[in-house]
Amino acid sequence: MDIVSVSRPLPHSLPAGGTARLALFVVRRIGAHGLHDARATQIMMQAFGTGFRRPLSLMRAMMADLAASAATCLTIAPCCCARATDAERALLLLLECAETRPARARLLLADLLGNRSVDGALASIAAVSAAFADLGHPIVLSD
């Protein structure tokens, strides 16, 4: 193992937008602690109020679809990390563009998952993006 690769900081800064950070936090919690993580549920309740169930359920389904479709490992940083991995950045870009630029999203997701059959995962990502937007919290990367 190369010491330089271990000591390098993660390549991307966290998104400036609060909704993108919320989505990243939930992805990290579910990725590390499972689909029914209580802290992920609590943070979604705080953000969305009584309408939290739809985006939370869709985030869980998205994470399950990503795990089932991935031919490669998707690296997720710990929740406390102040930077983001390449996979996390790509996932946030997908959440931002899945509905408005589906062709771009399909190519980006195929690269991320190392798999050409990404229709199910892409549909899940688009549903999460729509749920956030419908509840007044569109996922937009400011940087």
TIRO-2110 file (N, C-alpha, C; in Angstrom, 1 decimal):
// TIRO-2110
0.8, -1.2, 0.0, N, 1, A
0.0, 0.0, 0.0, CA, 1, A
0.9, 1.2, 0.0, C, 1, A
0.5, 2.2, -0.8, N, 2, A
1.3, 3.4, -0.9, CA, 2, A
0.9, 4.4, 0.1, C, 2, A
1.8, 4.9, 0.9, N, 3, A
1.5, 5.8, 2.0, CA, 3, A
0.9, 7.1, 1.5, C, 3, A
1.4, 7.5, 0.3, N, 4, A
0.9, 8.8, -0.2, CA, 4, A
-0.6, 8.7, -0.5, C, 4, A
-1.1, 7.6, -1.0, N, 5, A
-2.5, 7.5, -1.4, CA, 5, A
-3.3, 7.4, -0.1, C, 5, A
-2.8, 7.0, 1.0, N, 6, A
-3.6, 6.9, 2.2, CA, 6, A
-3.7, 8.3, 2.9, C, 6, A
-2.6, 9.1, 2.7, N, 7, A
-2.5, 10.4, 3.4, CA, 7, A
-3.1, 11.5, 2.6, C, 7, A
-3.5, 11.3, 1.4, N, 8, A
-4.1, 12.4, 0.6, CA, 8, A
-5.5, 12.7, 1.1, C, 8, A
-5.9, 14.0, 1.1, N, 9, A
-7.2, 14.3, 1.4, CA, 9, A
-8.2, 13.8, 0.3, C, 9, A
-9.5, 13.7, 0.7, N, 10, A
-10.5, 13.3, -0.3, CA, 10, A
-10.5, 14.4, -1.4, C, 10, A
-10.9, 14.1, -2.6, N, 11, A
-10.7, 15.0, -3.7, CA, 11, A
-11.7, 16.2, -3.8, C, 11, A
-12.9, 16.1, -3.2, N, 12, A
-13.9, 17.1, -3.4, CA, 12, A
-14.4, 17.7, -2.1, C, 12, A
-14.7, 19.0, -2.2, N, 13, A
-15.2, 19.7, -1.0, CA, 13, A
-16.7, 19.3, -0.9, C, 13, A
-17.3, 19.5, 0.3, N, 14, A
-18.7, 19.3, 0.5, CA, 14, A
-19.5, 20.3, -0.3, C, 14, A
-20.7, 20.0, -0.7, N, 15, A
-21.5, 21.0, -1.5, CA, 15, A
-21.9, 22.1, -0.6, C, 15, A
-22.0, 23.3, -1.2, N, 16, A
-22.4, 24.5, -0.4, CA, 16, A
-23.9, 24.5, -0.1, C, 16, A
-24.7, 23.9, -0.9, N, 17, A
-26.1, 23.8, -0.7, CA, 17, A
-26.5, 22.9, 0.4, C, 17, A
-27.5, 23.4, 1.3, N, 18, A
-27.9, 22.6, 2.4, CA, 18, A
-28.6, 21.3, 2.0, C, 18, A
-29.4, 21.3, 1.0, N, 19, A
-30.1, 20.1, 0.5, CA, 19, A
-29.2, 19.0, 0.0, C, 19, A
-28.1, 19.4, -0.7, N, 20, A
-27.1, 18.5, -1.2, CA, 20, A
-26.4, 17.9, 0.0, C, 20, A
-26.1, 18.7, 1.0, N, 21, A
-25.4, 18.2, 2.2, CA, 21, A
-26.3, 17.2, 2.9, C, 21, A
-27.6, 17.5, 3.0, N, 22, A
-28.5, 16.6, 3.6, CA, 22, A
-28.6, 15.3, 2.9, C, 22, A
-28.7, 15.3, 1.6, N, 23, A
-28.7, 14.1, 0.8, CA, 23, A
-27.4, 13.3, 1.0, C, 23, A
-26.3, 13.9, 1.0, N, 24, A
-25.0, 13.3, 1.3, CA, 24, A
-24.9, 12.6, 2.7, C, 24, A
-25.4, 13.4, 3.7, N, 25, A
-25.4, 12.8, 5.0, CA, 25, A
-26.2, 11.6, 5.1, C, 25, A
-27.4, 11.6, 4.5, N, 26, A
-28.3, 10.4, 4.5, CA, 26, A
-27.7, 9.2, 3.8, C, 26, A
-27.0, 9.5, 2.6, N, 27, A
-26.4, 8.5, 1.9, CA, 27, A
-25.3, 7.8, 2.8, C, 27, A
-24.5, 8.7, 3.4, N, 28, A
-23.4, 8.2, 4.3, CA, 28, A
-24.0, 7.4, 5.5, C, 28, A
-25.0, 7.8, 6.1, N, 29, A
-25.6, 7.1, 7.2, CA, 29, A
-26.2, 5.7, 6.8, C, 29, A
-26.9, 5.7, 5.7, N, 30, A
-27.5, 4.5, 5.2, CA, 30, A
-26.4, 3.6, 4.7, C, 30, A
-25.4, 4.1, 4.0, N, 31, A
-24.3, 3.3, 3.6, CA, 31, A
-23.5, 2.6, 4.7, C, 31, A
-23.4, 3.3, 5.8, N, 32, A
-22.6, 2.8, 6.9, CA, 32, A
-23.4, 2.0, 7.9, C, 32, A
-24.6, 2.4, 8.1, N, 33, A
-25.4, 1.8, 9.2, CA, 33, A
-26.6, 1.0, 8.8, C, 33, A
-26.9, 0.9, 7.5, N, 34, A
-28.0, 0.1, 7.0, CA, 34, A
-29.2, 1.0, 6.6, C, 34, A
-30.1, 0.3, 5.9, N, 35, A
-31.3, 1.0, 5.3, CA, 35, A
-32.2, 1.6, 6.4, C, 35, A
-32.2, 1.1, 7.6, N, 36, A
-33.2, 1.6, 8.6, CA, 36, A
-32.5, 2.3, 9.7, C, 36, A
-31.5, 3.1, 9.4, N, 37, A
-30.7, 3.9, 10.3, CA, 37, A
-31.6, 5.0, 11.0, C, 37, A
-31.6, 5.0, 12.3, N, 38, A
-32.5, 5.9, 13.0, CA, 38, A
-32.1, 7.4, 12.8, C, 38, A
-30.8, 7.6, 12.8, N, 39, A
-30.3, 9.0, 12.6, CA, 39, A
-30.7, 9.6, 11.3, C, 39, A
-30.6, 8.7, 10.2, N, 40, A
-31.0, 9.2, 8.9, CA, 40, A
-32.5, 9.5, 8.9, C, 40, A
-33.3, 8.7, 9.6, N, 41, A
-34.7, 9.0, 9.7, CA, 41, A
-35.0, 10.3, 10.4, C, 41, A
-34.2, 10.5, 11.5, N, 42, A
-34.4, 11.7, 12.3, CA, 42, A
-34.1, 13.0, 11.5, C, 42, A
-33.0, 12.9, 10.8, N, 43, A
-32.6, 14.1, 10.0, CA, 43, A
-33.5, 14.4, 8.9, C, 43, A
-34.1, 13.4, 8.3, N, 44, A
-35.1, 13.6, 7.2, CA, 44, A
-36.4, 14.1, 7.8, C, 44, A
-36.8, 13.7, 9.0, N, 45, A
-37.9, 14.3, 9.7, CA, 45, A
-37.8, 15.7, 10.0, C, 45, A
-36.6, 16.1, 10.4, N, 46, A
-36.3, 17.5, 10.7, CA, 46, A
-36.3, 18.4, 9.5, C, 46, A
-35.8, 17.8, 8.4, N, 47, A
-35.8, 18.6, 7.1, CA, 47, A
-37.1, 18.7, 6.4, C, 47, A
-37.9, 17.6, 6.4, N, 48, A
-39.1, 17.6, 5.6, CA, 48, A
-40.4, 17.6, 6.5, C, 48, A
-40.3, 17.6, 7.8, N, 49, A
-41.5, 17.6, 8.6, CA, 49, A
-42.3, 16.3, 8.4, C, 49, A
-43.6, 16.5, 8.3, N, 50, A
-44.5, 15.3, 8.2, CA, 50, A
-44.4, 14.6, 6.8, C, 50, A
-43.8, 15.3, 5.8, N, 51, A
-43.7, 14.7, 4.5, CA, 51, A
-42.4, 13.9, 4.3, C, 51, A
-41.7, 13.5, 5.4, N, 52, A
-40.4, 12.9, 5.3, CA, 52, A
-40.5, 11.5, 4.8, C, 52, A
-41.6, 10.8, 4.9, N, 53, A
-41.6, 9.4, 4.5, CA, 53, A
-41.3, 9.1, 3.1, C, 53, A
-41.8, 9.9, 2.1, N, 54, A
-41.6, 9.6, 0.7, CA, 54, A
-40.1, 9.8, 0.4, C, 54, A
-39.4, 10.9, 0.7, N, 55, A
-38.0, 11.0, 0.3, CA, 55, A
-37.2, 10.0, 1.1, C, 55, A
-37.5, 9.7, 2.3, N, 56, A
-36.7, 8.7, 3.0, CA, 56, A
-36.8, 7.3, 2.4, C, 56, A
-38.1, 6.9, 2.1, N, 57, A
-38.3, 5.6, 1.5, CA, 57, A
-37.6, 5.5, 0.1, C, 57, A
-37.6, 6.6, -0.6, N, 58, A
-37.0, 6.6, -1.9, CA, 58, A
-35.5, 6.6, -1.8, C, 58, A
-34.9, 7.2, -0.8, N, 59, A
-33.5, 7.2, -0.5, CA, 59, A
-33.1, 5.8, -0.2, C, 59, A
-33.9, 5.1, 0.6, N, 60, A
-33.5, 3.7, 1.0, CA, 60, A
-33.6, 2.8, -0.3, C, 60, A
-34.6, 3.0, -1.1, N, 61, A
-34.7, 2.2, -2.3, CA, 61, A
-33.5, 2.5, -3.3, C, 61, A
-33.2, 3.8, -3.4, N, 62, A
-32.0, 4.2, -4.2, CA, 62, A
-30.8, 3.5, -3.7, C, 62, A
-30.5, 3.5, -2.5, N, 63, A
-29.3, 2.9, -1.9, CA, 63, A
-29.3, 1.4, -2.2, C, 63, A
-30.4, 0.8, -2.0, N, 64, A
-30.5, -0.7, -2.3, CA, 64, A
-30.3, -1.0, -3.8, C, 64, A
-30.9, -0.1, -4.7, N, 65, A
-30.7, -0.3, -6.1, CA, 65, A
-29.2, -0.1, -6.5, C, 65, A
-28.6, 0.9, -5.9, N, 66, A
-27.2, 1.1, -6.2, CA, 66, A
-26.3, 0.0, -5.8, C, 66, A
-26.6, -0.5, -4.6, N, 67, A
-25.8, -1.7, -4.1, CA, 67, A
-26.0, -2.9, -5.0, C, 67, A
-27.2, -3.1, -5.4, N, 68, A
-27.5, -4.3, -6.2, CA, 68, A
-27.0, -4.2, -7.6, C, 68, A
-26.9, -3.0, -8.2, N, 69, A
-26.5, -2.8, -9.5, CA, 69, A
-25.0, -2.6, -9.7, C, 69, A
-24.3, -2.2, -8.6, N, 70, A
-22.8, -1.9, -8.7, CA, 70, A
-22.0, -3.1, -9.0, C, 70, A
-21.1, -3.0, -10.0, N, 71, A
-20.1, -4.0, -10.3, CA, 71, A
-18.8, -3.6, -9.6, C, 71, A
-18.7, -2.4, -9.1, N, 72, A
-17.5, -1.9, -8.4, CA, 72, A
-17.9, -1.4, -7.0, C, 72, A
-16.9, -1.2, -6.2, N, 73, A
-17.2, -0.6, -4.8, CA, 73, A
-17.4, 0.9, -4.9, C, 73, A
-18.5, 1.4, -4.3, N, 74, A
-18.7, 2.8, -4.2, CA, 74, A
-18.2, 3.3, -2.8, C, 74, A
-17.2, 4.1, -2.9, N, 75, A
-16.5, 4.6, -1.7, CA, 75, A
-17.3, 5.7, -1.0, C, 75, A
-17.7, 5.5, 0.2, N, 76, A
-18.4, 6.5, 1.0, CA, 76, A
-17.6, 6.9, 2.2, C, 76, A
-17.4, 8.1, 2.4, N, 77, A
-16.7, 8.6, 3.6, CA, 77, A
-17.5, 8.6, 4.9, C, 77, A
-16.9, 8.7, 6.0, N, 78, A
-17.7, 8.7, 7.3, CA, 78, A
-18.5, 10.0, 7.3, C, 78, A
-19.5, 10.0, 8.1, N, 79, A
-20.4, 11.2, 8.2, CA, 79, A
-19.7, 12.5, 8.6, C, 79, A
-18.7, 12.3, 9.5, N, 80, A
-18.0, 13.5, 10.0, CA, 80, A
-17.0, 14.1, 9.1, C, 80, A
-16.7, 13.4, 8.0, N, 81, A
-15.7, 13.9, 7.0, CA, 81, A
-16.1, 15.2, 6.3, C, 81, A
-15.2, 16.1, 6.3, N, 82, A
-15.5, 17.4, 5.7, CA, 82, A
-15.2, 17.5, 4.2, C, 82, A
-14.9, 16.4, 3.6, N, 83, A
-14.7, 16.3, 2.1, CA, 83, A
-15.4, 15.1, 1.6, C, 83, A
-15.5, 15.0, 0.3, N, 84, A
-16.3, 14.0, -0.4, CA, 84, A
-15.5, 13.1, -1.3, C, 84, A
-15.8, 11.9, -1.5, N, 85, A
-15.2, 11.0, -2.4, CA, 85, A
-15.6, 11.2, -3.8, C, 85, A
-15.0, 10.6, -4.8, N, 86, A
-15.4, 10.7, -6.2, CA, 86, A
-16.8, 10.1, -6.4, C, 86, A
-17.1, 9.0, -5.7, N, 87, A
-18.4, 8.3, -5.8, CA, 87, A
-19.5, 9.2, -5.2, C, 87, A
-19.2, 9.8, -4.1, N, 88, A
-20.2, 10.7, -3.5, CA, 88, A
-20.5, 11.9, -4.4, C, 88, A
-19.4, 12.5, -4.9, N, 89, A
-19.6, 13.6, -5.8, CA, 89, A
-20.4, 13.2, -7.1, C, 89, A
-20.1, 12.1, -7.6, N, 90, A
-20.9, 11.6, -8.8, CA, 90, A
-22.3, 11.4, -8.4, C, 90, A
-22.6, 10.8, -7.3, N, 91, A
-24.0, 10.6, -6.9, CA, 91, A
-24.7, 11.9, -6.7, C, 91, A
-24.1, 12.9, -6.1, N, 92, A
-24.7, 14.2, -6.0, CA, 92, A
-25.0, 14.8, -7.3, C, 92, A
-24.1, 14.7, -8.3, N, 93, A
-24.3, 15.2, -9.6, CA, 93, A
-25.5, 14.5, -10.3, C, 93, A
-25.6, 13.2, -10.0, N, 94, A
-26.7, 12.4, -10.6, CA, 94, A
-28.0, 12.9, -10.0, C, 94, A
-28.0, 13.1, -8.7, N, 95, A
-29.3, 13.6, -8.1, CA, 95, A
-29.7, 15.0, -8.6, C, 95, A
-28.7, 15.8, -9.0, N, 96, A
-28.9, 17.1, -9.5, CA, 96, A
-29.5, 17.1, -10.9, C, 96, A
-28.9, 16.2, -11.8, N, 97, A
-29.3, 16.2, -13.2, CA, 97, A
-30.1, 15.0, -13.7, C, 97, A
-30.6, 14.1, -12.8, N, 98, A
-31.3, 12.9, -13.3, CA, 98, A
-32.6, 13.3, -14.1, C, 98, A
-33.3, 14.3, -13.7, N, 99, A
-34.5, 14.6, -14.3, CA, 99, A
-34.3, 15.6, -15.5, C, 99, A
-33.4, 16.5, -15.4, N, 100, A
-33.2, 17.5, -16.5, CA, 100, A
-32.3, 17.1, -17.6, C, 100, A
-31.3, 16.2, -17.3, N, 101, A
-30.4, 15.7, -18.3, CA, 101, A
-30.2, 14.2, -18.2, C, 101, A
-31.2, 13.4, -18.6, N, 102, A
-31.2, 12.0, -18.4, CA, 102, A
-30.1, 11.3, -19.2, C, 102, A
-29.7, 11.7, -20.3, N, 103, A
-28.7, 11.1, -21.1, CA, 103, A
-27.3, 11.2, -20.4, C, 103, A
-27.1, 12.4, -19.9, N, 104, A
-25.8, 12.6, -19.1, CA, 104, A
-25.8, 11.7, -17.9, C, 104, A
-27.0, 11.7, -17.2, N, 105, A
-27.1, 10.9, -16.0, CA, 105, A
-26.9, 9.4, -16.2, C, 105, A
-27.4, 8.9, -17.3, N, 106, A
-27.2, 7.5, -17.7, CA, 106, A
-25.8, 7.2, -17.9, C, 106, A
-25.0, 8.0, -18.6, N, 107, A
-23.6, 7.8, -18.8, CA, 107, A
-22.8, 7.9, -17.5, C, 107, A
-23.1, 8.9, -16.7, N, 108, A
-22.4, 9.1, -15.4, CA, 108, A
-22.7, 7.9, -14.5, C, 108, A
-23.9, 7.4, -14.5, N, 109, A
-24.2, 6.3, -13.6, CA, 109, A
-23.6, 5.0, -14.1, C, 109, A
-23.6, 4.8, -15.4, N, 110, A
-22.9, 3.6, -15.9, CA, 110, A
-21.4, 3.6, -15.6, C, 110, A
-20.8, 4.7, -15.6, N, 111, A
-19.4, 4.8, -15.2, CA, 111, A
-19.2, 4.6, -13.7, C, 111, A
-20.1, 5.2, -12.9, N, 112, A
-20.0, 5.0, -11.5, CA, 112, A
-20.2, 3.6, -11.0, C, 112, A
-21.2, 2.9, -11.6, N, 113, A
-21.5, 1.5, -11.2, CA, 113, A
-20.7, 0.5, -11.9, C, 113, A
-20.0, 0.9, -13.0, N, 114, A
-19.3, -0.1, -13.8, CA, 114, A
-20.2, -1.1, -14.4, C, 114, A
-21.4, -0.7, -14.9, N, 115, A
-22.4, -1.6, -15.4, CA, 115, A
-23.2, -0.8, -16.4, C, 115, A
-23.6, -1.4, -17.5, N, 116, A
-24.3, -0.7, -18.5, CA, 116, A
-25.8, -0.8, -18.3, C, 116, A
-26.3, -1.7, -17.5, N, 117, A
-27.7, -1.8, -17.1, CA, 117, A
-28.0, -1.0, -15.9, C, 117, A
-28.4, 0.2, -16.1, N, 118, A
-28.6, 1.1, -15.0, CA, 118, A
-30.0, 1.7, -14.9, C, 118, A
-30.9, 1.2, -15.7, N, 119, A
-32.2, 1.8, -15.7, CA, 119, A
-32.9, 1.8, -14.4, C, 119, A
-32.9, 0.7, -13.6, N, 120, A
-33.5, 0.7, -12.3, CA, 120, A
-32.9, 1.7, -11.3, C, 120, A
-31.6, 1.7, -11.3, N, 121, A
-30.9, 2.7, -10.4, CA, 121, A
-31.2, 4.1, -10.8, C, 121, A
-31.2, 4.3, -12.1, N, 122, A
-31.4, 5.7, -12.6, CA, 122, A
-32.9, 6.2, -12.3, C, 122, A
-33.8, 5.3, -12.4, N, 123, A
-35.2, 5.6, -12.0, CA, 123, A
-35.3, 5.9, -10.5, C, 123, A
-34.6, 5.2, -9.7, N, 124, A
-34.6, 5.5, -8.2, CA, 124, A
-34.0, 6.8, -7.9, C, 124, A
-32.9, 7.1, -8.6, N, 125, A
-32.2, 8.4, -8.4, CA, 125, A
-33.1, 9.6, -8.9, C, 125, A
-33.8, 9.4, -10.0, N, 126, A
-34.7, 10.4, -10.5, CA, 126, A
-35.9, 10.6, -9.5, C, 126, A
-36.4, 9.5, -8.9, N, 127, A
-37.5, 9.6, -8.0, CA, 127, A
-37.1, 10.3, -6.7, C, 127, A
-35.9, 10.1, -6.2, N, 128, A
-35.4, 10.8, -5.1, CA, 128, A
-35.3, 12.3, -5.4, C, 128, A
-34.7, 12.6, -6.5, N, 129, A
-34.6, 14.0, -6.9, CA, 129, A
-35.9, 14.7, -7.0, C, 129, A
-36.9, 14.0, -7.6, N, 130, A
-38.3, 14.6, -7.7, CA, 130, A
-38.9, 14.7, -6.3, C, 130, A
-38.7, 13.8, -5.4, N, 131, A
-39.3, 13.9, -4.1, CA, 131, A
-38.7, 15.1, -3.3, C, 131, A
-37.4, 15.3, -3.4, N, 132, A
-36.8, 16.4, -2.7, CA, 132, A
-37.4, 17.7, -3.3, C, 132, A
-37.5, 17.8, -4.7, N, 133, A
-37.9, 19.0, -5.3, CA, 133, A
-39.4, 19.3, -5.0, C, 133, A
-40.2, 18.2, -5.0, N, 134, A
-41.7, 18.4, -4.7, CA, 134, A
-41.9, 18.9, -3.3, C, 134, A
-41.0, 18.6, -2.4, N, 135, A
-41.2, 19.1, -1.0, CA, 135, A
-40.4, 20.4, -0.8, C, 135, A
-40.0, 21.1, -1.8, N, 136, A
-39.4, 22.4, -1.7, CA, 136, A
-37.9, 22.4, -1.4, C, 136, A
-37.2, 21.2, -1.6, N, 137, A
-35.8, 21.1, -1.3, CA, 137, A
-35.1, 20.5, -2.5, C, 137, A
-35.0, 21.2, -3.7, N, 138, A
-34.3, 20.6, -4.8, CA, 138, A
-32.8, 20.5, -4.5, C, 138, A
-32.3, 19.4, -5.1, N, 139, A
-30.8, 19.2, -4.9, CA, 139, A
-30.1, 19.9, -5.9, C, 139, A
-29.3, 21.0, -5.5, N, 140, A
-28.6, 21.8, -6.4, CA, 140, A
-27.2, 21.9, -5.9, C, 140, A
-26.2, 21.6, -6.7, N, 141, A
-24.8, 21.8, -6.3, CA, 141, A
-24.4, 23.2, -6.6, C, 141, A
-24.0, 24.0, -5.7, N, 142, A
-23.6, 25.4, -5.9, CA, 142, A
-22.2, 25.5, -6.4, C, 142, A
-21.3, 24.5, -6.2, N, 143, A
-19.9, 24.7, -6.6, CA, 143, A
-19.6, 24.0, -7.8, C, 143, A
END
